[in-house]
């Protein structure tokens, strides 16, 4: 297990270095944002769609973390977002929790077709606030809405969960 993490960690650091070299766009601010949630909720494909416009129906589970960056122009400011995709498996939880530090925001992702991933939201948010601090901005994402016939979490349940957190978007 340690060997897998060390290999994945090295690959993530190499990927981060490569992206820094490739992304020479000037920016005013850097913001670290993380994607968290149970395994197989679709975090990697959300990141892939956002950063590359690609969806991979046969993507594999993330081991450790994956990283990409994107520069946005917001209110006359160039904002560089570093987006970290964390593994959702329990065995990587201690490792991925270390990536929560210094994060300004988090996307907590759950699978609309798996109620167990919805039930885990409270644990993810608790871990985020304990590690990153109470000021972290958290956005709740219900993923796989295209699988309406298999939906296990209703819109009302998701809205109630979101409203139970005062600073949750």
Residue pairs with C-beta under 8 A, 6 or more apart in sequence:
1 91
4 63
4 64
5 63
5 64
5 92
5 95
8 63
8 64
8 65
9 64
9 65
9 95
12 64
12 65
12 66
12 67
15 66
15 67
16 67
19 67
19 68
19 69
20 69
23 69
23 71
23 80
25 71
25 78
25 80
26 78
27 71
27 78
27 79
27 80
28 77
28 78
28 79
29 77
29 78
29 79
29 80
30 79
30 80
30 81
30 82
31 79
31 80
31 81
31 82
31 104
31 105
32 82
32 84
32 102
32 103
32 104
32 105
33 81
33 82
33 83
33 84
33 103
33 104
33 105
33 106
33 107
34 83
34 84
34 85
34 86
34 99
34 100
34 103
34 105
34 106
34 107
35 43
35 46
35 47
35 83
35 84
35 85
35 86
35 106
35 107
35 109
36 43
36 86
36 88
36 96
36 100
36 106
36 107
36 108
36 109
36 124
36 127
36 128
37 43
37 88
37 107
37 108
37 109
37 110
37 111
37 117
37 120
37 124
37 141
38 88
38 110
38 111
38 114
38 116
38 117
38 120
39 61
39 87
39 88
39 89
40 61
40 88
40 111
40 114
41 88
41 109
41 110
41 111
41 114
41 117
41 143
41 144
42 109
42 111
42 143
42 144
43 62
43 85
43 86
43 88
43 107
43 109
44 56
44 59
44 62
44 66
44 85
45 55
45 56
45 59
46 107
46 109
46 141
46 143
47 66
47 68
47 83
47 85
48 54
48 55
48 56
48 59
49 55
50 70
50 83
51 68
51 70
51 83
61 87
61 88
61 89
62 85
62 86
62 87
62 88
63 87
63 92
64 86
64 87
64 92
64 95
64 96
65 84
65 85
65 86
65 87
65 95
65 96
65 99
66 84
66 85
67 82
67 83
67 84
67 85
68 82
68 83
68 85
69 80
69 81
69 82
69 83
70 80
70 81
70 83
71 78
71 79
71 80
71 81
72 78
72 79
72 80
72 81
73 79
84 99
84 103
86 92
86 96
86 99
87 95
87 96
93 127
97 127
97 131
100 106
100 127
100 128
100 131
100 132
100 136
101 131
101 132
102 132
103 128
103 132
103 136
104 136
104 137
105 136
105 137
105 138
105 139
106 128
106 132
106 136
106 137
106 138
106 139
107 138
107 139
107 140
107 141
108 121
108 124
108 125
108 128
108 138
108 139
108 140
108 141
109 141
109 143
110 117
110 118
110 120
110 121
110 140
110 141
110 142
110 143
110 153
111 117
111 118
111 143
111 144
112 118
112 142
112 143
112 144
112 145
112 147
112 151
112 152
112 153
112 158
113 144
113 147
113 150
113 151
113 152
113 153
114 152
115 152
115 153
118 142
118 152
118 153
118 157
118 158
118 161
121 140
121 161
125 138
125 165
125 168
128 136
128 138
129 136
137 167
137 169
138 165
138 167
138 168
138 169
139 168
139 169
140 158
140 161
140 162
140 165
140 168
140 169
142 153
142 158
144 150
145 151
162 168
162 169
